[in-house]
Amino acid sequence: MKILMSAYSCEPGKGSERSVGWNVVRTVAKHHQVWVLTRPDEGKEVIEAELARHPIPNLNFVYFTLPIWGGGWKWKFGAMQLHYYLWQIQAYFVARRLHRQIDFDLSHHVTFVTYSRPSFLFLLPIPFIWGSVGGGEFAPKSFWKDFSFKNKIHETVRRFACQVFEFDPFTRLTAQRSVLAKATTKDTAARVRKMGARNVEIEPAIGLLREEIALLAKCNRSSHSPVRFISIGRLLHWKGFHLGLRAFAQANLPDAEYWIVGDGPERKKLQSLADDLCIAHQVKFWNNLPREETLNKLGECTALVHPSLHDSGGFVCLEAMAAGCPVICLDLGGPALQVTQQTGFKVPAHTPEQAVQDLCEAIVRLTKDSDLRLRMGEAGRRRVSEVFDWEVKASHLAQQYQDISIQQQLFKLRDTPELISSKSK
């Protein structure tokens, strides 16, 4: 099949959105012919260098950017969102011209992975797939009492902006015209359905490369290693690291350690909290580390504590499971779909006090039960290989393309009975 993909963010060797864009288009191109709409100013040189080293015959890139405001995406967040919206409009006209030349079978919006902004590819006269898209997750109101006034404003503005953009007629048409809308979480799926999407599937947008899984599988864990918990990510209020520190303090494990890898505006507040909880001597704050060093740190730890309050994805949870590391998370957002009872603990998020108590119980249980740690670690490795391997995800997506194409052909035949009649004659 000839597939047209829109990937505003796409670059090999990176994380987050860029990783999603690159890995989707690269792996799907092993099954179908793929043309990718993307920007030249973020990853063209890296993409071309990667394709020169490892050619993919079925993968074609079409680079373009706004003629007047080309680099506007580098500005502050608001400017980047406006740039993204305008680029999507331009993408439609580029796609329409390409479609006249190539006659695509299907179009697919890949990145940004956000449900509250439109993709104008639905205007093409071919089936359109939207996502996986996320962003419909919000921190439970009961947890806001731990936020500063500034962070409460941030959460309020974010929620309001999403609700406003849901009423953008083009965003609603994007949902309504999609033959398949993929949502990263249950929360986003509910909002996409409310906007009019008829066929919604919940599927995380993220995955790991097979070579990454193999590398992480080399992490050897011993039941005799020091008990050490770790949290990894930007130190932001909604990441919930304050909940992890409180739970660790409540567990009262004098011989254990808690590592926090990352940096951000909440660092000083978290350091002060560790002092107040009298666990500062057990808590080690690392700065932002190179990915390889971060994964090495992960391999030295007993379990990952990831109490994020609204995370659409959560790459670090996949990395932890692939490394054989149990995950303790809240039963919210993307991590709640990745982690199972066999691979870790999903803690309900009713109130901060309840969440801290349940996180504490999970920490204590993993500390005392080395066999449980090993069983969960092995189950995590299997789950990542079976579900979150990019090759597995791409094979599933490629089959979906074919199924959608067959369904569309059947619909056309059903809607044109005169064709069936003439053929029968």
Rosetta blueprint (number, residue, H / E / L):
1 M L
2 K E
3 I E
4 L E
5 M E
6 S E
7 A E
8 Y L
9 S L
10 C L
11 E L
12 P L
13 G L
14 K L
15 G L
16 S H
17 E H
18 R H
19 S H
20 V H
21 G H
22 W H
23 N H
24 V H
25 V H
26 R H
27 T H
28 V H
29 A L
30 K L
31 H L
32 H L
33 Q E
34 V E
35 W E
36 V E
37 L E
38 T E
39 R L
40 P H
41 D H
42 E H
43 G H
44 K H
45 E H
46 V H
47 I H
48 E H
49 A H
50 E H
51 L H
52 A H
53 R H
54 H L
55 P L
56 I L
57 P L
58 N L
59 L E
60 N E
61 F E
62 V E
63 Y E
64 F L
65 T L
66 L L
67 P L
68 I L
69 W L
70 G L
71 G L
72 G H
73 W H
74 K H
75 W L
76 K L
77 F H
78 G H
79 A H
80 M H
81 Q H
82 L H
83 H H
84 Y H
85 Y H
86 L H
87 W H
88 Q H
89 I H
90 Q H
91 A H
92 Y H
93 F H
94 V H
95 A H
96 R H
97 R H
98 L H
99 H H
100 R H
101 Q H
102 I H
103 D L
104 F L
105 D L
106 L E
107 S E
108 H E
109 H E
110 V E
111 T E
112 F L
113 V L
114 T E
115 Y L
116 S L
117 R L
118 P L
119 S L
120 F H
121 L H
122 F H
123 L H
124 L L
125 P L
126 I L
127 P L
128 F E
129 I E
130 W E
131 G E
132 S E
133 V E
134 G E
135 G L
136 G L
137 E L
138 F L
139 A L
140 P L
141 K H
142 S H
143 F H
144 W H
145 K H
146 D H
147 F L
148 S L
149 F H
150 K H
151 N H
152 K H
153 I H
154 H H
155 E H
156 T H
157 V H
158 R H
159 R H
160 F H
161 A H
162 C H
163 Q H
164 V H
165 F H
166 E H
167 F L
168 D L
169 P H
170 F H
171 T H
172 R H
173 L H
174 T H
175 A H
176 Q H
177 R H
178 S L
179 V L
180 L E
181 A E
182 K E
183 A E
184 T L
185 T L
186 K H
187 D H
188 T H
189 A H
190 A H
191 R H
192 V H
193 R H
194 K H
195 M L
196 G L
197 A L
198 R L
199 N L
200 V E
201 E E
202 I E
203 E L
204 P L
205 A L
206 I L
207 G L
208 L E
209 L L
210 R H
211 E H
212 E H
213 I H
214 A H
215 L H
216 L H
217 A L
218 K L
219 C L
220 N L
221 R L
222 S L
223 S L
224 H L
225 S L
226 P L
227 V L
228 R E
229 F E
230 I E
231 S E
232 I E
233 G L
234 R L
235 L L
236 L L
237 H H
238 W H
239 K H
240 G L
241 F H
242 H H
243 L H
244 G H
245 L H
246 R H
247 A H
248 F H
249 A H
250 Q H
251 A H
252 N L
253 L L
254 P L
255 D L
256 A L
257 E E
258 Y E
259 W E
260 I E
261 V E
262 G L
263 D L
264 G L
265 P L
266 E L
267 R H
268 K H
269 K H
270 L H
271 Q H
272 S H
273 L H
274 A H
275 D H
276 D H
277 L L
278 C L
279 I L
280 A H
281 H H
282 Q H
283 V E
284 K E
285 F E
286 W E
287 N L
288 N L
289 L L
290 P L
291 R H
292 E H
293 E H
294 T H
295 L H
296 N H
297 K H
298 L H
299 G H
300 E L
301 C L
302 T L
303 A E
304 L E
305 V E
306 H E
307 P L
308 S L
309 L L
310 H L
311 D L
312 S L
313 G L
314 G L
315 F H
316 V H
317 C H
318 L H
319 E H
320 A H
321 M H
322 A H
323 A L
324 G L
325 C L
326 P L
327 V E
328 I E
329 C E
330 L E
331 D L
332 L L
333 G H
334 G H
335 P H
336 A H
337 L H
338 Q H
339 V L
340 T L
341 Q L
342 Q L
343 T L
344 G E
345 F E
346 K E
347 V E
348 P L
349 A L
350 H L
351 T L
352 P H
353 E H
354 Q H
355 A H
356 V H
357 Q H
358 D H
359 L H
360 C H
361 E H
362 A H
363 I H
364 V H
365 R H
366 L H
367 T H
368 K H
369 D L
370 S H
371 D H
372 L H
373 R H
374 L H
375 R H
376 M H
377 G H
378 E H
379 A H
380 G H
381 R H
382 R H
383 R H
384 V H
385 S H
386 E H
387 V H
388 F H
389 D E
390 W H
391 E H
392 V H
393 K H
394 A H
395 S H
396 H H
397 L H
398 A H
399 Q H
400 Q H
401 Y H
402 Q H
403 D H
404 I H
405 S H
406 I H
407 Q H
408 Q H
409 Q H
410 L H
411 F H
412 K H
413 L H
414 R H
415 D H
416 T L
417 P H
418 E H
419 L H
420 I H
421 S H
422 S H
423 K H
424 S H
425 K L
